[in-house]
């Protein structure tokens, strides 16, 4: 029985725990959900709730776009540039202050449970725990930051596959993540920089340690010879 319960934990067959919360770290029913939302006590991923404000989503909700609520190419290009600036600012600040980021994703959904959510997967659980403790005492764009550990570690399971193919019929109110992409140039710059920092902070290899030991032994040997 225990093995069976473990095998269905967090799946749709689990009648006790919410599968949506397990997959995406959020649930459209919130506290009214009939199933449990098990918040992790340790995780590599930090959720920053509603941190990103997409002005195009605001315009769409308010009906202030074009005749069919469409957005012009100029507005889209400007929005992408502003989004890239937001992404770079948050990514750089978090990585420099807390530690290496493996992956950062921003939701472009319109549902309240996913609107503006930023998910940051750090290199280790210890870094994520330290970040949550500190970020809940900080502000961003005039608003207090709400940070918590998230159960999401595999974003392939959390993302809407139809959206990635341009085929999602639920639009912004889909219950799975619609991740807003950054420009290719920024992706190469940020994640390339992150890898370089990780290598510079990495401990010496065993081979490097042996080389240093041999140099020390040779130095001691030469010193003893001189004393003789």
NORPEMO-V725533 format. One record per run of one state. SS is the DSSP state (hx for helix, st for strand, lp for the rest). FROM is the first residue (numbers start at 0). TO is the last residue. If there is no record, write none. Layout:
SS&FROM&TO ; SS&FROM&TO
//
This chain:
lp&0&0 ; hx&1&7 ; lp&8&15 ; st&16&16 ; lp&17&17 ; hx&18&23 ; lp&24&28 ; hx&29&31 ; lp&32&34 ; st&35&35 ; lp&36&43 ; st&44&47 ; lp&48&53 ; hx&54&61 ; lp&62&71 ; hx&72&96 ; lp&97&99 ; st&100&106 ; lp&107&116 ; st&117&121 ; lp&122&123 ; hx&124&134 ; lp&135&137 ; st&138&139 ; lp&140&141 ; st&142&143 ; lp&144&145 ; st&146&149 ; lp&150&153 ; hx&154&157 ; st&158&158 ; lp&159&159 ; hx&160&163 ; lp&164&169 ; hx&170&172 ; lp&173&175 ; st&176&176 ; lp&177&177 ; st&178&178 ; lp&179&182 ; hx&183&200 ; lp&201&204 ; hx&205&226 ; lp&227&227
//
